[in-house]
Amino acid sequence: RRDDGILIEWEEGGHQGLFPARDLRLACPCAACVEEMSGRPLLDPINVPRDIRPMSVELVGAYGVRINWSDGHGTGIYTFEQLRRGCPCHQCR
């Protein structure tokens, strides 16, 4: 956890990706942020502070992480599969 985002070191491939905090918050997959049936975003980017930061990160089983954000949000579970697909490192892009 860093103030500017979440740094993940992937075992597979031996690389790491820094997920910018605001981008990750806007990608929250929880039911309050994404319409369950259609997948349509419900979260208005205007409501997410530019200086948002992760306050804590906790493992959820062996499949993901829950991030508690500085805006008080913390219900989304980011799966490792989702994170890996969206890894912003040069190797994955």
Beta strands, then each sheet from edge to edge (+ up, - down):
strand 1: 5-10
strand 2: 15-20
strand 3: 54-60
strand 4: 64-69
strand 5: 77-79
sheet 1: 1+ 2-
sheet 2: 3+ 4- 5+
end
